[in-house]
Amino acid sequence: MTFSILAHDPETGAFGGAAATGSLCVGGWVLRGHARSGLSASQGAAPSTLWGEDVLDLMEAGQPAQAAVDTVTRRDAGRGFRQLSALDSRGRVAAFSGADNTPAIAERLFPGGVAAGNMLASGDVVDRLVEGYLSGTGSLAERLLAALRTANAAGGDSRGLMSAALLVVSADHAPLSLRIDLGDAPLDDLARLLHRASSGDYADWARQVPTQTAPERILD
């Protein structure tokens, strides 16, 4: 019921994720992360928000993405109905796709990133998701949005889309967490929200708040 992508930007050190689905509130269900550990995307027919949080804890404790995913998924008897992607703080990636999710189910690892989906119009959607990101231009968030658009144009979620989300975290910048929880055209709504959040007074303010590398920063 969801397609998602996680990626590390080596030029800025930021980590970003994007997701879209034919149901409500994809951001709250799927995307989690912070710069200390990386990112996770937990989705599927019966998604476990615990998976997304637990894999982050393991990666922050030093486990690489693959080991963390293996640990989390192995101990859950319901894993067949779930899907998990992980990107650790060193840019390593891993994915698990339970066989009991609704087809089409797919995943793809690429250097510094991972994409996955279920209830897709076809397995090619995940390939288009990656291609859209790699051929995108602009900021990390803009490239992730381009990935969602490319995947949706290839069929996306077999039911169409109702919600979409972006998450970008970095040691040097405030987190960017944008969610369209319900909309007729959630990718267009997300694009407008991204433009507002990355320009003008809001962006100026966000550049002055405390960050991991500057925890005592105050407004000018």
N, C-alpha and C positions, 0 to 999 in steps of 0.2 A: 504493500500500500504506500510505499515511500521510496524516493530515490534521494541519495545524499552523496556528498563529496567532501573530503577533508584534504587540506594541502598545506605544506610549509613553504613559505617564501624565503629562500636563502638570502636574498638581497636585503630584506628588512628584518629578518628573524621572526616575523609574525607567523601565527598559525590561524588558518581560517577554515570554516565549514559552512556548507549550505545544504538545505534540504527542502523538498516540496512533496506534497501528498494530496490525495483526493479526500482527505478527512480533515478534521479540525486540529489546530494548535500544534503543528509539526515542530515548531521551535522548542516548546516546553517538553515534548516527548522525546525528541531525537538528539539534539545537539547539547554537548557539555564540554567544558574545557577551561583551562587557564595556562598561562605561559610556563608555569613551573613543571607541568606534567605533559601537556599536549592537549589533544582533543579526542572525543569519542562521538560516535553516532550509533545509537541503539534504536532499532526499529523492528518491524516484522508483524506477523499476524497477531501475536500476543507480546508486544514489546515490553522489555524490563528496563525501567529507569534505573534500577539497581545495577544492572550490567554497566551502564554508562558511567555511573559514579565509581563502582568498584574498580573498573579497569583504569580509571584516572588515578585512584589511590595507589594501585600497584605500580603504575608507571612512575609516579612521583617518588615511590620508595626505591626505584632503581631498576625495575623489571623492564626489558624492552617490550615493544608493542606485541610481538608475537607471543612471548611467554605470558604476558598479562591477559591477552585474549584467550589463550589456551586454559589458563587457570580459571577464569571467570566462566567460560562456557562448559568446561568439563564437569563442573560440580552442580550443574543445573539440569535436572531431569526433563525440563520443558524446553530445552535448547532447540529442539527441532522446529519450534514455532517462532524463533527469534533470529535476528541478524545483528551483527556487531562489527563496527569498524573502529580502528584505533590508530592514532598518530602520536608517537611519543616525542619528547622534547629534543631528540636528536634527529628527527625526521624519518624514523623508521615506521613502517606501517604494517598492518595486519587486518584480516577480515575473517569472519565466520558467517556462513549462511546456512541456517537450518533447512533440512530438506522438506519439512512440513509446511513451510510458508507457501503462499499462493503464487503460482508461476505467472509470468516469467520471473525467475530469480537469477540474479547475476551479481558478480563482483569483479573488480579489476584493480590491481595494484600497479602503480607507476612511480617513478623516482620522486620521493617526497610527498606522495599522496595516495589516496585510496578512494574508490567510488563503489557504491553498492545500491541494489534496489530489489524490490519484490512487488508483485502485482503489476508488473510492467507490461506495456503494450508488446514489447519484444525484448530479448536479451541484448539487442543492439543499443538500447537506450543508455546503458551504462558506458558503452564505448563512446557514444556521442557526448555523454556527460564529461568524460575525460578530454575528448578532443576539443570541446567547447572551452574548457578551462585552459588547455595548453595553447590554443590559438587566440585566446582573449588578450585584450590590452587594458592598460590602466592599472588601478590599484588592485590589491589582492581581492578586496570585496567586489570590485567590478568584474574581475575575471571569474569569480565564483558565480556571480549572477549570470554572466554570459554562459557558464556551464549549465545552469538550470534552464535557461532559455533554449539552448541547443538540444538538451535532452527532451524537453517538452515538445519541441518541434519534431522530434523523432518518434513521438507517441507518448512519452512520459508514463505517468500513472495511467493504467488502462481505464480508469473512471473519470479522467480529467483532474483538475486541481482545485483545491479549496483553500490551502494555506501554504506558506513558504516562509523561510527564515534564513538569516545570515548570522554568523558569529565569528568575530575576529579578535584574537587576543595576542598581546605582545608585552614584553617586559618594559618597553619604553612608552607605551601609549595606553590610555584608558580602553577598556574593552568596548567593542562595538557589537551590540546584541540587538538585532532588529527582527521583529516578528509580525507577520500578517496572519492572524489566527483564523480569519474567515473572510473570503472575498471572492467575487466572481472572476477577477483577473489578478490573482495574488502576486504574480511575477511583476506585473506593471505597478501594482501598489508598492511592492518591495523596492522597485527601482526608484520610485518617487521618494520613498522614505529614506533610502540610501543617499539620494541627492541632498535632501534636507539635513541629514545627520552629518554629512561630510563637507558642508559649506556654511558660510554665514556665522552668526553669533554662536550657534550651538557648537560648531566645530572649534571655534576660538576658545570657548569655555572648556570643552573636553580636552584640549591640549594643555590645560593648566591644572588639572586635577592630579592627585597623587597616583603614582605608578609603582611597579615593583622596583624599578631602578631609582626612583625619586619619591620615596614614601612620605616625605614631610613637605612636599610641594604645596604651596598656597597660591591663591589667585593673585595675579598682578593688579 
